[in-house]
Amino acid sequence: MPTEAGAATARKPSIWRAFSQPAAWTMCMLGFSSGLPFLLVSVTLAYWLKENGIVLKDITMIASAGMTYAFKFVWAPLLDHWRLPLLRRLGQRRGWLLLAQLGVFVGLLVMAALTPRQLPLFIAATLWAAFMGATQDIAIDAYRIEIAPPSAQGALVATYSLGYRIGLLMSGALALILADHIPWVTVYILMAAVMLLPIITTLMMPEPDVRRPAPASWLEAMREGVIDPFADFFRRYGWAVAGLTLLFILLFKVPEQALVGGFIGPFYRDMGFSKTEIGAITKIYGVWIGIAGAFAGGAAVARWGAWRALGACIVLGAISNLLYLLLIAHQGHLTMLTLAISGQNFFEGMLGPPTVAFLSLLVNRQHTATQYALLSSLVNLSGKVLGFFAGSIVALVGYGGYLVITAFSVLPAMVLFLCLWRRFDPVAVPSS
């Protein structure tokens, strides 16, 4: 008869098996698909706008098209409860994913065709590409949660993060370096062409085996698709804990997201760095530092659990924003740029796995796309709002003042973190 210890050992999941499963490497390609358009409608776009003589205040607003990602919960119920008629054979998840990927492909091509010289139409094309990129993220997150059991999610998150960072490498570093040698129009056409790889992956991968009964009426569809996902969250956690949790989620990534939009590109340029230097250090070297941070974050989750790892990474990430003050004091100094990128990208990458692990634990699989989209949207919303006004704030307090504001913006989230400690830290909850 097997011993209790032997049974526990037998039940222990294999790390090799988790990472070698086909779903893990499918998620790597989907992560690439998710990461590729994100910078093309935000940070990378800001360089193109600046070279067309657009002022910083307008750049930060236009490059905040990525804020679309923060509102993806609004249309996420469609992805949970409506199959696309023309793509019905692909299934719920793959049908929506293919539509979104084709939308990103078309959006990038239209941006290249219009250029910032036709600014109103160009902004519309940018918003379209961002909207489709956000829709793609909804479908990918739901697919990840449904394709494998919770014990395998860690591997899926890690390989997704690897693919996502490679996507950022392509649309960040490679795009910037190419832009020093070929027109921006050609760069965006090439980025659109690369989207064909994940489109092929979507056509080949399996559909999750999750069955949802079709609603009997329009009213029932509204209840199941829109009302129940939100009501379920408050039923499971209670109004007080649910409200504090949503507020915490809304605030804890403000320091990171405040640097993502149109602020950081013009900042690097004003500090005296060329596009090639920025691409090589921030987008090539920095991406691999971010991947190292992501695996460190995954190890922290395994060692301390999602909640404690999340708290530590939030604080370290906020503090790392202050490293950019070194660039103000040493303008054009590549060693200081490398140091700042090393700290900020490592801790930003480290924050990813605890964030995904925590949000995934909060989701009810009956409402996968809607609830995860809501939670992940809230994570990014406040920081993107701050980033939207970054140009105006910099005009008042300077780059240094803005960086200090982003670092100290973490304080309200940490107060909420301590308030929720006993609810989400398993070590702090007495066993019954």
N, C-alpha and C positions, 0 to 999 in steps of 0.2 A: 504493500500500500504506500503510495507516495507521501512523503512528509509535507507539512504545511509550507516549509521553506522551499522544498522542491517544486511544489505546485506554483508558488509565487514566482520562482525562477522561470518555470515553463510559460507562465503568463506574461513575463516581461517582454515587451516588444523589442524586436531587433532593429537597431539603428541602421544597419546596412540594408535590411529589407525595406525599411521605411523610405530610405533615400533612393533605392534602386527601383521602386515600383514605377510603372509607366506614368501614373498620375503625377508623380513628383516632377518628371521632366516635361510633361505636358504643361504643368504650372510654370515651369521655367520659361517656356515660349510665350505663355499668356502674360507672364510678368513683363517680358520684353515688349509685348504688344501694348501693355498698359503704360509702361514708362516712356515709350517713344514719343507719343504726342504731347505729353504733359509739359515738357520744357519748350516745345515748339509753339505753344500758345501762351507762354509766360516768360521765363528767363531768357531763352535764346531769342525769342521775338523782340525783347527789349533792345538787344544789340542792333537788330535790323531797323527798328524804329529810330534809335538814336542816330544812326548813320544817315537817316533821311531828314535830319534836322528837327525832329519832334522833341519838345521840351520835357524835362523829367516828370513834371506834374501830370502831363498827358500820357507819358509812357507808362507810369505806374497804374494809371486807370485802365489803359487799353490792355496792358499785359496782365491785368487782373481778370482776364477772360477765364483764367483757371478757377475763378470763384464759382463758376458753373458746377465744379465738382462738389462744392459745399452744399448745393441745393438738389443733389441727385435723388434724395429721398422723396422728392415731390412726385416724380414719375416712376419710382421704383416699384410701386404696386402693379403697374402694367407688366413688368417682367416676371412677377410672381403668378399672375392670374390671367394673362392673355397671350395666346399663341398667335404669332404672325401668320396670316392666312397663306401667303405665298411661300413661307419657309416652314410650314407645319411639319414636313417630313424630317427636318433636322431636329425637332424637339424644342421644348421651351427654352432651355439655356443656350443651346447652340444657334438656334434661329435668331434670337436677339443679339447674340455675340457677333454673328456674321454681319447682321445689319449695321451694328455699331462700327465694326472694323471697316466695312465698305464706306460708311459715312466719314470716318477719319481720313481714309484714303482720298476721297473726293474733296473734302475740306482743305487738305494740304495742297492739292493740285490747284484749287480755286484761289487760295492765298497766293500761290506762286504766279498765277495768271494775272491777278489784279495788282499786286504789289502795294506798298503803303502810299504810293502816289494817288491812288483812288481810295482814299482813306475810309469814307463811310462804308463802301462795299467791302473793303478789306476787313474792317472791324466785324461786319456781319459774317464773313467767311470764317474769321477767327472764332467767333462765338459758336458757329455751327460745328467746327472741328472740336472745340472744347466740350460742347454738349454731347457729341458722339463719343468723345473720349470718356466722359463721365458715365454715359450709358454702358460703355464697354466695361468700366470698372464695376458697375452694379452686377452685370452678368458674370464677370470673372469671380467676384467675391462669393456670389451665391453658388457658382459651380464648384469652387474650392471647398466650401463647407459641406456640399452635398455629395461630392465624388468619393469621399473617404471618411472613415470613422474618426472620432476625436483623437484617438491615439496616434493617428498618422498625420494630423494637422500640422505638427511642428515641422516635419520634413517638407510638407507642401508650402508652408510659409517661407522656409529657408530657400527652397529652390525658386519660388516666386520672387523673393527678394533679390536673388542672384540675377534672374532674368530682367527684373525691373531696373536694377542698377546698370546692366548692360544696355538697356534701352535708353537710360539717361546718358550713358557714355556716348551712344550714337548721336542722340539729338542735342547733346551739350558739347562735349569735347570735339567730336568729329565735325559737327556742324560749324563750330566756331573756327576750327583750323581750316576747313574747306573754304569758309567765307573770306579768309585772307587771300585766297587764290582764285576763286571762281565767284560768280554773282550769287546773291542770296536766292534768287529765283531758282537757279540750278540746284542749290542746296536743298530747298524745300521739295523739289521734284524728286530728288534722290531719296529723301526721307519718306515720301509717299510710296515710292517703289519698294522700300524695305518692308512696308506694311503688308506686302503680298505674302511674306513668310508666315506670320501668324494667321492670315486668312486661310492658307492651306492647312495649317494645324487644326483650325476649327472644323474644317470639312472632314478631317480624318479622325478626330478624337471621339470617344463614346459619349453618349448623353447620360447624365445621372439617372439612376433608377428611383425616381421620386414621383409618386402619383398623387395628383391633386384632383379631387372631384370637381367637375364643372358646376358653377353656381346655377341654380334653377331660374333665377330672375336677375334683373338689373339691380334691384335693391339688395339682394343677397350678395351679388358681386361687389357692390360698394361696401357692404359691411365686412366681408371677408378680406377685401383688398386694401381698404383704407382705414376702417375703424378698428377692426380686430388687432392688427399688428401693434397699434399704439396702446389700445386698451390692455392687451396681453402683458405688455411690459410693466404697466402700473399695477396690474393684478398680481403679478409674480413678486414684485419687490415692495409694494405698498407706496402710497403717495409720497411720504417723506423721503425714504431712501431713493426711490426712483427720481424724484425731483433733484435731490442733491447730486445723484450720479450723473444725470444729464447736464447739470451745471458744471460739474467737474470735467466731463468730457468736452464741453464747450470751451473750456479755458486752458487745459493743461498743455496744448501744443501751440499756444500763442507765440512763444519765443521763436520756435522753428518756422512756423508758417509766415511770420511777419517778414522773413528774409527771402521767401520763395518767389514772390512776384517780380515786379519791374524794378525793385530797389537795387538788387545786388549787382546786376550787370553794369548799369551806369556808375555804381560805386567803384567797382574794379577799374573801370576806364578812367574815372576821375582821379584814382590813386596812381595812375601812370602806367598801367599794365597793358600790353598789346593783346589782341584777341588770341594769338597763338600761345602766349604765356598763360592767359586765363584758361584756354582750352586744355593745355598740357597739365597744368597744376590742379585746377579746380575740377576739371571734368574727366581727366584720365587718372592721374594719381589720386585725386579725391574720391572717385568712384570706388576704386579698390580699397581705399581706407574705409569707405562707407560699408562695403561688403564685409570687411573684417569686423567692423562695429556691429553689423547685423548678426554675425555668428557669435560674437561676444554677448549680444543681447539675448540670443537664443540660449546660450549657456547659463546666463543669469536667470532666465525663466526656469530652466531645469533645476537649478540649484536652490533658488529662493522662492519660486512661484511667481506668477504673473504680477501680483499686486505689489510686492516688495521691490521686484526688479523695476516695475514701472515708476515707482516713487523715486528711486535712485537715479534712473535715467532722465527723468524730467528735470531734476535739479542740475545734473551734469550738463544736459543739453542747453539749459538757460545760461549757465555760467560760460559755456563755450562761445556764446555770442560776443562776449567781451574781448575775445581774442582778436576780433576785427579792429579793435582800437589800435593794435600794433601797426596796422597798415596806414592809419592816419599819421602816426608818429614817424613811420619809415616808408614814405611813399615810393613806389617803384622797386622796393626791396623784395627780391624773390624768396629769400630765406624766410622773411616774416610772413609772406603770403603762404608759403608751404607750412609754416608752423600753425597759422590760423586755420588753414584748411584741414590740417591733420586733426586738430582738436575738434573743430566743429563738425566735420563729416563723420568722424568716428562716433561721437556721441549722438549725432542725428541718426546714424545707422543703428546704433545700439538701442535707441528708443523704439525702432520699428517692431521687432518681435514681441516685446511686452505689450505694446499697443494692440496689435492684431490678436494676441492671445487673450487679452482682457475683453476686447469687444466681442470676440467669437464666443466667449463663455456667456455673454449676456443674451445671445440670440436664441430664439425659439425656432427650430427648423421648419415649423409650419409656415413661418413668415420670413424665410431666410433673406431674400433680396431686400425686402422692405425694411426690416429691422436693422440689418447690417448697414444698409445705405444711410439710414437715418443716423445711426451712431457714428459712422465714419465721416458723414457730412458735418456733424456737429464738431468733430475733432478739428476740422480744418477751417470752420467758418470764421471764428473770431480773429484768428491770425491773419486770414485773408482780408478781412475788413480793415484791420490795422495796416496791412500792406497796401490796400487800395489808397489810403491817405498818406502813404509813406512820403511821397514827394512834397506834399504840403507841410508835413511835420519836419522834414529835413530842412525846408526853407526857413522854418522858425528856430529850430534848435541845432541844426547842423547834423552831419553824419554821426558824430560821436554821441550827441544827445539822443538821437534815435536808437542807436545800439544799446545804450544804457536803459532806455525805456523798454526795449524788447526783453532785456534780461530780467528786469524787476517785475515785468508783467506776469511772471510765474507765481508770485506770492499768493494771490487769491486761490489759485489751483491747489497749492500746497496746504492751505488752511482747510479746504474741502477734503483733500487727501487724508488728513489726520482725522477729520470728522467721520469719514467712511471706513477707517482702519479696521474696526471690529467686524464690519459687515463683509469685507472682501479679503481679509487676510486670514487664511485657514488656521494659522498658528495662534491667532488672537482669539479664535472662537472656541470656547470650552467644549470638549466632547461630552455628549449626552450619556 
